[in-house]
Amino acid sequence: MNENNTNPSKTRRNPASKNSPQKRAYKKKTPANEMTVYSAESAVKLPSRTSVKKTEPRGNSRPKHSVKENEIRKTPVRIIPLGGLNEIGKNMTVFECCNDMFILDCGLAFPDSDMPGVDIVIPDFTYVERNADKVKGIVITHGHEDHIGGLVYLLKKVNVPVYATRLTIGLIEGKLKEAGMLNHAELITIKPRKTAKMGCMSVEFIKVNHSIPDAVGMAIHTPAGIIVHTGDFKVDFSPIDGETIDLAYFGELGTKKGVLALMADSTNVERPGYTHSEKTVGTSFDRLFRQGEGKRIIIATFSSNIHRVQQIINSAVKYKRKVAIFGRSMVNVINTAIELGYLEVPEGIMIDVEMMHMYENERIVLITTGSQGEPMSALTRMAMNDHRNVSITPMDFIIISATPIPGNEKYVTRVVNELMKSGAEVVYEAMYEVHVSGHACQEELKLIHALTKPKFFIPVHGEYKHLKKHAELAMQMGMEKDHIIIAENGNVIETDSASMRIVSQVPSGRVLVDGSGVGDVGTIVLRDRNHLAQDGIIIVVIGIERETNQVVSGPDIISRGFVYVRESEELMGGAKIRLTETLSGCSYSEMKEWTTLKSKLRDALSDYIYSKTRRSPMILPIIMET
């Protein structure tokens, strides 16, 4: 049987008990039930090739490619990025044709320093919600948070099937279970070289290498032609799991079937050469385990880097050490990887954190979160002597096996400094090869371009400088400048095979999640939070008798985050005098109109405080009726 026509495993989540046949089937790694699968060729019914008259772009569209006389137009397909362009993370793209839509990835981003109190940032789903009846499904490239972290929030709005590889499905299950949504979701497992139908389009999964197992790219078969999306990838000829990127199929798409457009990962486009194999980190671990002999070894890395964890466990076995895991996300991912067979752990190697005291320190390896210096992570709490199980001593050998994400350098540096102050020896990426990237460098990107031979190119997954550099690299490969689109989130990119251009714009942007609140923190709230963080607040309390409009108490001043009142009696005394003078100068009508009165008090106090301190705290007048 043709491999493209083999049935994928389909797991339907419905209100059944956890011991239902479907659940048991999934744990046994066997299909729970069958579904119709379409080959890449049969999944798309192409329209007849008829020439149509060239039309002018609508609205504020910008033509990107002039149509040659002999080129034939086909049914238009629209590509709508809602996240992942001009930013790192929050990846999400909509593909639309006729009355059919599907979504590729739905990730999150972590808040910037100007978003105090915000937990995560997710894409704006407005356009998807407006077209919910058209959405046929969601396809996921891999299990990193910047690709699956927004799924829980999206599935609350649009409950459609989710298609992904087995490990990715396992990680999504964990997130949905935590949110109480697992029984209502339809999760469908797809293997590489298999196809999922999305109305008049179909999506074929292609094996790629990344820093997490089971990562895939996509060949999107549309009436207009094949669009290749690489997902996050690199070319690793000696991966830990032995499964190399399917370069042969990328080449087959480019030479035999023809690629209309390539959408490729731009994260590492500024780096020349090739990304090192993950196995180089294993060699470094072996050397460092010998160097750390006689000490407890603590290794901080990304919780999703299962291959990295596998190499740590291999070294622990070799040097007869026990392994303990810290950090909720690390425990969840490792348990899922072990259950699904992506992590091989010999019996007796893993121990519970509560059992560490039963072993000598030199026989322990701790794998923990906190490689980015996150304030509440296990490694940061250890560094600040705030961890209930681990206290750092000179007998600790600590390895930070990750590169700081841009913006996190100062947090990582702070953690390293605190660990060293406790006497520990600390090794980090700049010193040894204890981390390699999961993204392709320039020569690997050139290889994908050469294999797929795309007619058009859209760089994705990166800030503007990355997208611009990737566009320049494509031109070095011989692509015409007007065949390249550097898009923005919300752009509607339309192609009919003969041309590709931006034709309109849809709502896009960032939605802030703060605790259980989704989208209720906006620009004004963030502005106020930053104002409070920078300058503090002064609260003015005044009691007024409503009948006579006479001030019967106050003005009393309460300060938080501005100055320490007991050490600023002269300033506070002057502020009270200014407020009293302002009240005395108010007319009877102004005293009755409290909105006007509050404004006058705020302006008078603001001018006084600024003249004395050159600061502008938030001023909040409160009038109490007596």
Secondary structure, DSSP 4 states (H G I P E B T S, - for coil): --GGGSPPEEEE--S--TTSHHHHHHHTTS-SB------TTTT--PPP-------PPPTT-B--SPPPTT----S-EEEEEEESBSBSS--EEEEEETTEEEEE----BPPPTT-TT--EEEE--HHHHHTGGGEEEEE-S---HHHHTTHHHHHHH----EEE-HHHHHHHHHHHHHTT-GGG-EEEE--TT-EEEETTEEEEEEE-B-SSTT-EEEEEEETTEEEEE--S-B--SS-TTS----HHHHHHIIIII-EEEEEEE-TTTTS-S-PPPTHHHHHHHHHHHHHTTTSEEEEE--TT-HHHHHHHHHHHHHTT-EEEE-SHHHHHHHHHHHHHTSS---TT-B--GGGGGGS-GGGEEEEES-TT--TTSHHHHHHTT--SS----TTEEEEE-SPPPTT-HHHHHHHHHHHHHTT-EEEETTTSS----SS--HHHHHHHHHHH--SEEEEESB-HHHHHHHHHHHHHTT--GGGB----TTEEEEE-SS-EEEEEE----EEEEETTEES---HHHHHHHHHHHHH-EEEEEEEEETTTTEEEEEEEEEEESS--GGG-HHHHHHHHHHHHHHHHT--HHHHH-HHHHHHHHHHHHHHHHHHHHS---EEEEEEEE-
